[in-house]
Amino acid sequence: MLWTTEKEQLFIIKNAPIFGTSAGDVLQVIDVDQKTLNNVITFPPDGVFFVRSEIQVASVQRVNFQFTSAVLRGKGWEFPLPPFGQGWFESLYIDDEIRVVKDIRQDYLIVERAPYSWKE
């Protein structure tokens, strides 16, 4: 992620030092074939917060999503959180490198395509 107005992500990134860490990679991992979307914030060396979603491609620009689970994980522990919400995002701009989206709450997200192989 290069930039966002999404309040929950910004809150988690800003307040990571309270838990003795800092945010690492902030990712949005989309698998159109598997119809999944994972929002991921890593907390090196061992922590991660991720929210799983199912997606449905509604149009060339719009993707609908429904959260299915969320987990906060550290070294040797895991705290599941209840899934909450559903919505959509629209790609306002997309090329081989950058994607700019606006979501149902009028938040914006700018992400850069990256060769990243994140595994749960």
MDTraj code that builds the backbone (N, CA, C; nanometers):
import mdtraj as md
import numpy as np

residues = "MET LEU TRP THR THR GLU LYS GLU GLN LEU PHE ILE ILE LYS ASN ALA PRO ILE PHE GLY THR SER ALA GLY ASP VAL LEU GLN VAL ILE ASP VAL ASP GLN LYS THR LEU ASN ASN VAL ILE THR PHE PRO PRO ASP GLY VAL PHE PHE VAL ARG SER GLU ILE GLN VAL ALA SER VAL GLN ARG VAL ASN PHE GLN PHE THR SER ALA VAL LEU ARG GLY LYS GLY TRP GLU PHE PRO LEU PRO PRO PHE GLY GLN GLY TRP PHE GLU SER LEU TYR ILE ASP ASP GLU ILE ARG VAL VAL LYS ASP ILE ARG GLN ASP TYR LEU ILE VAL GLU ARG ALA PRO TYR SER TRP LYS GLU".split()
xyz = np.array([
    [0.0841, -0.1168, 0.0000],
    [0.0000, 0.0000, 0.0000],
    [0.0889, 0.1235, 0.0000],
    [0.0544, 0.2155, -0.0859],
    [0.1282, 0.3410, -0.0921],
    [0.0609, 0.4510, -0.0105],
    [-0.0740, 0.4499, -0.0072],
    [-0.1471, 0.5577, 0.0605],
    [-0.2926, 0.5165, 0.0784],
    [-0.3555, 0.5640, 0.1868],
    [-0.4975, 0.5383, 0.2083],
    [-0.5590, 0.6456, 0.2976],
    [-0.6913, 0.6573, 0.2875],
    [-0.7680, 0.7383, 0.3821],
    [-0.8463, 0.6475, 0.4770],
    [-0.8283, 0.5162, 0.4667],
    [-0.9044, 0.4188, 0.5435],
    [-0.8653, 0.4258, 0.6915],
    [-0.9590, 0.4689, 0.7742],
    [-0.9313, 0.5017, 0.9141],
    [-0.8829, 0.3839, 0.9974],
    [-0.9415, 0.2656, 0.9788],
    [-0.8998, 0.1505, 1.0583],
    [-0.7557, 0.1108, 1.0282],
    [-0.7192, 0.1083, 0.9010],
    [-0.5802, 0.0755, 0.8669],
    [-0.4841, 0.1785, 0.9237],
    [-0.5175, 0.3054, 0.9095],
    [-0.4299, 0.4107, 0.9618],
    [-0.4175, 0.4018, 1.1136],
    [-0.5260, 0.3680, 1.1826],
    [-0.5231, 0.3533, 1.3281],
    [-0.4285, 0.2407, 1.3693],
    [-0.4401, 0.1253, 1.3046],
    [-0.3553, 0.0104, 1.3379],
    [-0.2087, 0.0423, 1.3120],
    [-0.1790, 0.1022, 1.1985],
    [-0.0405, 0.1360, 1.1642],
    [0.0164, 0.2356, 1.2647],
    [-0.0603, 0.3372, 1.2963],
    [-0.0137, 0.4422, 1.3878],
    [0.0094, 0.3894, 1.5287],
    [-0.0762, 0.2977, 1.5744],
    [-0.0715, 0.2526, 1.7131],
    [0.0044, 0.1228, 1.7357],
    [0.0693, 0.0691, 1.6343],
    [0.1486, -0.0531, 1.6509],
    [0.2530, -0.0411, 1.7616],
    [0.3178, 0.0753, 1.7815],
    [0.4175, 0.0856, 1.8893],
    [0.3616, 0.0574, 2.0293],
    [0.2319, 0.0734, 2.0497],
    [0.1710, 0.0404, 2.1790],
    [0.1954, -0.1063, 2.2126],
    [0.2033, -0.1897, 2.1096],
    [0.2241, -0.3330, 2.1281],
    [0.3709, -0.3717, 2.1118],
    [0.4588, -0.2726, 2.1130],
    [0.6020, -0.2996, 2.1060],
    [0.6524, -0.3365, 1.9683],
    [0.5834, -0.2928, 1.8659],
    [0.6247, -0.3261, 1.7298],
    [0.5957, -0.2067, 1.6392],
    [0.6202, -0.2249, 1.5128],
    [0.5808, -0.1263, 1.4124],
    [0.5241, -0.2020, 1.2934],
    [0.4429, -0.1336, 1.2166],
    [0.3835, -0.1974, 1.0992],
    [0.4907, -0.2215, 0.9944],
    [0.4803, -0.3357, 0.9295],
    [0.5707, -0.3690, 0.8195],
    [0.4986, -0.3496, 0.6876],
    [0.4837, -0.4579, 0.6134],
    [0.4138, -0.4523, 0.4854],
    [0.2635, -0.4394, 0.5076],
    [0.2008, -0.3591, 0.4246],
    [0.0553, -0.3446, 0.4243],
    [0.0107, -0.3862, 0.2849],
    [-0.0654, -0.4944, 0.2787],
    [-0.0953, -0.5589, 0.1509],
    [-0.2450, -0.5765, 0.1301],
    [-0.2815, -0.5827, 0.0046],
    [-0.4140, -0.6281, -0.0340],
    [-0.3897, -0.7387, -0.1356],
    [-0.4173, -0.8614, -0.0943],
    [-0.3892, -0.9786, -0.1767],
    [-0.5206, -1.0257, -0.2379],
    [-0.5328, -1.0103, -0.3690],
    [-0.6558, -1.0460, -0.4399],
    [-0.6288, -1.1665, -0.5286],
    [-0.7143, -1.2683, -0.5159],
    [-0.7079, -1.3856, -0.6023],
    [-0.8441, -1.3978, -0.6703],
    [-0.8528, -1.3496, -0.7935],
    [-0.9801, -1.3485, -0.8659],
    [-1.0282, -1.4910, -0.8914],
    [-0.9361, -1.5825, -0.9245],
    [-0.9749, -1.7212, -0.9513],
    [-1.0363, -1.7882, -0.8284],
    [-0.9777, -1.7636, -0.7116],
    [-1.0287, -1.8225, -0.5869],
    [-1.1382, -1.7377, -0.5225],
    [-1.1626, -1.6185, -0.5801],
    [-1.2646, -1.5249, -0.5312],
    [-1.2387, -1.4843, -0.3860],
    [-1.1110, -1.4505, -0.3578],
    [-1.0739, -1.4085, -0.2229],
    [-0.9981, -1.2771, -0.2260],
    [-1.0091, -1.2063, -0.1159],
    [-0.9337, -1.0840, -0.0933],
    [-0.8879, -1.0876, 0.0520],
    [-0.7587, -1.0685, 0.0745],
    [-0.7045, -1.0604, 0.2097],
    [-0.6399, -0.9247, 0.2280],
    [-0.6828, -0.8525, 0.3307],
    [-0.6144, -0.7305, 0.3716],
    [-0.5183, -0.7700, 0.4823],
    [-0.3911, -0.7342, 0.4668],
    [-0.2859, -0.7840, 0.5552],
    [-0.1991, -0.6682, 0.6029],
    [-0.1729, -0.6649, 0.7338],
    [-0.0737, -0.5735, 0.7902],
    [0.0234, -0.6597, 0.8693],
    [0.1506, -0.6582, 0.8313],
    [0.2499, -0.7373, 0.9032],
    [0.3149, -0.6535, 1.0123],
    [0.3578, -0.7233, 1.1173],
    [0.4293, -0.6620, 1.2287],
    [0.5544, -0.7452, 1.2539],
    [0.6624, -0.7138, 1.1846],
    [0.7840, -0.7942, 1.1961],
    [0.8347, -0.8013, 1.3403],
    [0.8938, -0.9134, 1.3806],
    [0.9284, -1.0234, 1.2915],
    [0.8203, -1.1305, 1.2791],
    [0.7228, -1.1358, 1.3729],
    [0.6331, -1.2516, 1.3755],
    [0.4845, -1.2201, 1.3716],
    [0.4458, -1.0943, 1.3718],
    [0.3049, -1.0618, 1.3847],
    [0.2367, -1.0289, 1.2535],
    [0.1049, -1.0475, 1.2540],
    [0.0250, -1.0138, 1.1366],
    [-0.1205, -0.9921, 1.1795],
    [-0.1853, -0.9004, 1.1137],
    [-0.3297, -0.8824, 1.1255],
    [-0.3851, -0.8999, 0.9856],
    [-0.4811, -0.9905, 0.9709],
    [-0.5399, -1.0039, 0.8379],
    [-0.6900, -1.0240, 0.8464],
    [-0.7545, -0.9737, 0.7431],
    [-0.8991, -0.9848, 0.7286],
    [-0.9251, -1.0567, 0.5973],
    [-0.9942, -1.1691, 0.6071],
    [-1.0288, -1.2473, 0.4881],
    [-1.1642, -1.2011, 0.4350],
    [-1.1766, -1.2043, 0.3028],
    [-1.3025, -1.1678, 0.2380],
    [-1.3273, -1.2587, 0.1189],
    [-1.4528, -1.2772, 0.0889],
    [-1.4925, -1.3379, -0.0379],
    [-1.5291, -1.2240, -0.1313],
    [-1.4972, -1.2399, -0.2593],
    [-1.5269, -1.1337, -0.3549],
    [-1.6121, -1.1854, -0.4697],
    [-1.6799, -1.0909, -0.5317],
    [-1.7540, -1.1161, -0.6544],
    [-1.7243, -0.9992, -0.7472],
    [-1.6732, -1.0291, -0.8647],
    [-1.6464, -0.9242, -0.9628],
    [-1.7805, -0.8829, -1.0220],
    [-1.8204, -0.7588, -0.9956],
    [-1.9507, -0.7092, -1.0403],
    [-1.9429, -0.6460, -1.1786],
    [-1.8285, -0.5857, -1.2099],
    [-1.8079, -0.5229, -1.3404],
    [-1.6580, -0.5072, -1.3612],
    [-1.6211, -0.4472, -1.4716],
    [-1.4792, -0.4242, -1.4995],
    [-1.4158, -0.3395, -1.3896],
    [-1.4913, -0.2480, -1.3321],
    [-1.4376, -0.1586, -1.2296],
    [-1.4753, -0.1966, -1.0871],
    [-1.5893, -0.2607, -1.0669],
    [-1.6402, -0.2814, -0.9306],
    [-1.6244, -0.4260, -0.8845],
    [-1.5799, -0.4392, -0.7589],
    [-1.5696, -0.5686, -0.6919],
    [-1.6482, -0.5599, -0.5615],
    [-1.7404, -0.6541, -0.5418],
    [-1.8143, -0.6641, -0.4160],
    [-1.7376, -0.7574, -0.3227],
    [-1.7415, -0.7290, -0.1927],
    [-1.6730, -0.8161, -0.0973],
    [-1.7570, -0.8342, 0.0282],
    [-1.7315, -0.9462, 0.0964],
    [-1.7913, -0.9725, 0.2268],
    [-1.6828, -1.0308, 0.3153],
    [-1.6604, -0.9667, 0.4305],
    [-1.5601, -1.0158, 0.5237],
    [-1.6052, -1.1504, 0.5791],
    [-1.5117, -1.2451, 0.5898],
    [-1.5445, -1.3779, 0.6414],
    [-1.4740, -1.4090, 0.7727],
    [-1.3578, -1.3487, 0.7985],
    [-1.2887, -1.3686, 0.9260],
    [-1.1770, -1.2672, 0.9393],
    [-1.1314, -1.2526, 1.0629],
    [-1.0183, -1.1643, 1.0914],
    [-0.9358, -1.2282, 1.2026],
    [-0.8039, -1.2098, 1.1963],
    [-0.7135, -1.2706, 1.2942],
    [-0.5999, -1.1745, 1.3245],
    [-0.5682, -1.1628, 1.4522],
    [-0.4470, -1.0945, 1.4965],
    [-0.3560, -1.2040, 1.5495],
    [-0.2367, -1.2165, 1.4917],
    [-0.1475, -1.3274, 1.5245],
    [-0.0099, -1.2747, 1.5631],
    [0.0464, -1.3338, 1.6664],
    [0.1831, -1.3047, 1.7079],
    [0.2608, -1.4342, 1.7189],
    [0.3799, -1.4270, 1.7720],
    [0.4632, -1.5473, 1.7862],
    [0.4029, -1.6381, 1.8933],
    [0.3491, -1.7505, 1.8495],
    [0.2940, -1.8487, 1.9417],
    [0.1531, -1.8202, 1.9910],
    [0.0850, -1.7203, 1.9350],
    [-0.0522, -1.6938, 1.9763],
    [-0.1332, -1.6403, 1.8589],
    [-0.2642, -1.6558, 1.8714],
    [-0.3559, -1.6090, 1.7674],
    [-0.4861, -1.5664, 1.8342],
    [-0.5387, -1.4526, 1.7925],
    [-0.6627, -1.3997, 1.8480],
    [-0.7614, -1.3781, 1.7337],
    [-0.8601, -1.4687, 1.7192],
    [-0.9590, -1.4497, 1.6132],
    [-1.0549, -1.3366, 1.6489],
    [-1.0939, -1.2633, 1.5486],
    [-1.1882, -1.1531, 1.5653],
    [-1.3099, -1.1801, 1.4783],
    [-1.4266, -1.1318, 1.5194],
    [-1.5455, -1.1579, 1.4381],
    [-1.5388, -1.0829, 1.3051],
    [-1.5819, -1.1504, 1.1983],
    [-1.5872, -1.0796, 1.0700],
    [-1.6997, -0.9771, 1.0740],
    [-1.6777, -0.8681, 1.0066],
    [-1.7792, -0.7634, 1.0081],
    [-1.7789, -0.6930, 0.8739],
    [-1.8956, -0.6785, 0.8179],
    [-1.9095, -0.5916, 0.7032],
    [-1.9042, -0.6559, 0.5670],
    [-1.9518, -0.5776, 0.4772],
    [-1.9480, -0.6086, 0.3354],
    [-1.9529, -0.4769, 0.2619],
    [-1.9222, -0.4806, 0.1353],
    [-1.9254, -0.3571, 0.0585],
    [-1.8718, -0.3787, -0.0809],
    [-1.8130, -0.2757, -0.1350],
    [-1.7578, -0.2805, -0.2698],
    [-1.6443, -0.1800, -0.2800],
    [-1.5613, -0.2007, -0.3809],
    [-1.4648, -0.0981, -0.4188],
    [-1.4625, -0.0891, -0.5696],
    [-1.4312, 0.0297, -0.6189],
    [-1.4215, 0.0529, -0.7626],
    [-1.2803, 0.0950, -0.7970],
    [-1.2268, 0.0359, -0.9016],
    [-1.0960, 0.0774, -0.9517],
    [-1.1144, 0.2041, -1.0334],
    [-1.0565, 0.3134, -0.9842],
    [-1.0636, 0.4410, -1.0548],
    [-0.9538, 0.4512, -1.1588],
    [-0.8403, 0.3861, -1.1286],
    [-0.7262, 0.3852, -1.2202],
    [-0.6510, 0.2554, -1.1957],
    [-0.6087, 0.1924, -1.3045],
    [-0.5300, 0.0707, -1.2908],
    [-0.4381, 0.0582, -1.4118],
    [-0.3132, 0.0233, -1.3850],
    [-0.2195, -0.0103, -1.4919],
    [-0.1338, -0.1268, -1.4429],
    [-0.0221, -0.1519, -1.5065],
    [0.0622, -0.2655, -1.4676],
    [0.1292, -0.2467, -1.3320],
    [0.1326, -0.1249, -1.2809],
    [0.2057, -0.0952, -1.1572],
    [0.1159, -0.0481, -1.0425],
    [0.0170, 0.0350, -1.0729],
    [-0.0596, 0.1062, -0.9701],
    [-0.2091, 0.0786, -0.9858],
    [-0.2780, 0.0721, -0.8702],
    [-0.4242, 0.0648, -0.8694],
    [-0.4743, 0.1675, -0.7687],
    [-0.5710, 0.2486, -0.8106],
    [-0.6344, 0.3479, -0.7237],
    [-0.7808, 0.3084, -0.7126],
    [-0.8283, 0.2916, -0.5886],
    [-0.9672, 0.2509, -0.5690],
    [-1.0380, 0.3440, -0.4717],
    [-1.1698, 0.3465, -0.4868],
    [-1.2593, 0.4150, -0.3930],
    [-1.3576, 0.3101, -0.3442],
    [-1.3875, 0.3115, -0.2132],
    [-1.4775, 0.2095, -0.1614],
    [-1.6133, 0.2669, -0.1214],
    [-1.6962, 0.1801, -0.0695],
    [-1.8331, 0.2145, -0.0332],
    [-1.8401, 0.3288, 0.0678],
    [-1.7356, 0.3455, 0.1500],
    [-1.7337, 0.4523, 0.2516],
    [-1.6638, 0.5783, 0.2014],
    [-1.6370, 0.5816, 0.0727],
    [-1.5685, 0.6959, 0.0109],
    [-1.4233, 0.7079, 0.0568],
    [-1.3645, 0.5979, 0.1032],
    [-1.2215, 0.5946, 0.1324],
    [-1.1470, 0.5615, 0.0045],
    [-1.0224, 0.6062, -0.0008],
    [-0.9368, 0.5828, -0.1170],
    [-0.8165, 0.4996, -0.0757],
    [-0.7685, 0.4204, -0.1700],
    [-0.6538, 0.3339, -0.1479],
    [-0.5691, 0.3349, -0.2740],
    [-0.4397, 0.3528, -0.2569],
    [-0.3459, 0.3434, -0.3693],
    [-0.2485, 0.2314, -0.3368],
    [-0.2448, 0.1320, -0.4235],
    [-0.1552, 0.0182, -0.4031],
    [-0.0660, -0.0003, -0.5248],
    [0.0497, -0.0558, -0.4973],
    [0.1472, -0.0858, -0.6018],
    [0.1538, -0.2367, -0.6177],
    [0.1499, -0.2828, -0.7412],
    [0.1631, -0.4259, -0.7666],
    [0.3029, -0.4681, -0.7233],
    [0.3088, -0.5768, -0.6491],
    [0.4383, -0.6211, -0.5973],
    [0.4490, -0.7725, -0.6083],
    [0.5680, -0.8217, -0.6363],
    [0.5891, -0.9673, -0.6382],
    [0.6001, -1.0168, -0.4941],
    [0.4876, -1.0457, -0.4332],
    [0.4854, -1.0803, -0.2916],
    [0.4085, -1.2095, -0.2757],
    [0.4646, -1.3044, -0.2065],
    [0.3955, -1.4318, -0.1856],
    [0.3612, -1.4462, -0.0379],
    [0.2513, -1.3860, 0.0025],
    [0.2068, -1.3930, 0.1416],
    [0.1282, -1.5207, 0.1626],
    [0.1593, -1.5899, 0.2706],
    [0.0877, -1.7118, 0.3080],
    [0.0386, -1.6957, 0.4509],
    [-0.0794, -1.7512, 0.4779],
    [-0.1338, -1.7446, 0.6145],
    [-0.0518, -1.8282, 0.7087],
])
top = md.Topology()
chain = top.add_chain()
for i, resn in enumerate(residues, 1):
    res = top.add_residue(resn, chain, resSeq=i)
    for name in ("N", "CA", "C"):
        top.add_atom(name, md.element.get_by_symbol(name[0]), res)
traj = md.Trajectory(xyz[None], top)
